Amino acid sequence: MAATRTSLISTPPNDNESLPSLFGRLGEDVLQLFDSQLALFKVEIKEEANAFARNATMVGLGAMISIIGFGLFNVAVAFGVSTLFSQANFSQPASYALGFVVTGAFYIVVGALVLIAIKNRFPKQDLVPQRTVEELRKDKIWLKNEL
């Protein structure tokens, strides 16, 4: 970018230049400006894409670790619940099975409640952007009045 600026500055205007040559030089300068802006845009987009990719990778890694931790926590909860059934004269496999069934049923109920709550919120959400529609109506009225 510094080279572009120095080339623009280093060409002093000549008082004897014709109008077409001035327009030609102006066109070249404008093209050079657009080229430098485009190059800067490309560099910025590349940097943003790299940063996004790094962050997305870290989020994915964190989510994977969290899922593993959540699974292990659920197994621990199921084994904890199964110890409650061990005092009821069930065999050890039966108490483990009941512990996992109770834990699974709990998560099914909680998941169903969350889904029902989200399902009930969908009809209330308006997908039409009301402010934009209102502005378009105002623009339509203004155009009718102007024409």
Contacts in CASP RR format, 6 or more apart in sequence:
PFRMAT RR
TARGET T0000
AUTHOR 0000-0000-0000
METHOD contacts of the structure
MODEL  1
MAATRTSLISTPPNDNESLPSLFGRLGEDVLQLFDSQLALFKVEIKEEAN
AFARNATMVGLGAMISIIGFGLFNVAVAFGVSTLFSQANFSQPASYALGF
VVTGAFYIVVGALVLIAIKNRFPKQDLVPQRTVEELRKDKIWLKNEL
1 36 0 8 1.000
1 39 0 8 1.000
1 40 0 8 1.000
4 32 0 8 1.000
4 33 0 8 1.000
4 35 0 8 1.000
4 36 0 8 1.000
7 32 0 8 1.000
8 29 0 8 1.000
8 32 0 8 1.000
8 33 0 8 1.000
11 25 0 8 1.000
13 22 0 8 1.000
17 25 0 8 1.000
74 103 0 8 1.000
74 107 0 8 1.000
77 103 0 8 1.000
78 96 0 8 1.000
78 99 0 8 1.000
78 100 0 8 1.000
78 102 0 8 1.000
78 103 0 8 1.000
78 104 0 8 1.000
79 96 0 8 1.000
79 99 0 8 1.000
80 99 0 8 1.000
81 98 0 8 1.000
81 99 0 8 1.000
81 100 0 8 1.000
81 102 0 8 1.000
81 103 0 8 1.000
82 95 0 8 1.000
82 96 0 8 1.000
82 97 0 8 1.000
82 98 0 8 1.000
82 99 0 8 1.000
82 100 0 8 1.000
83 95 0 8 1.000
84 99 0 8 1.000
85 94 0 8 1.000
85 95 0 8 1.000
85 98 0 8 1.000
85 99 0 8 1.000
86 92 0 8 1.000
86 95 0 8 1.000
88 95 0 8 1.000
90 98 0 8 1.000
END
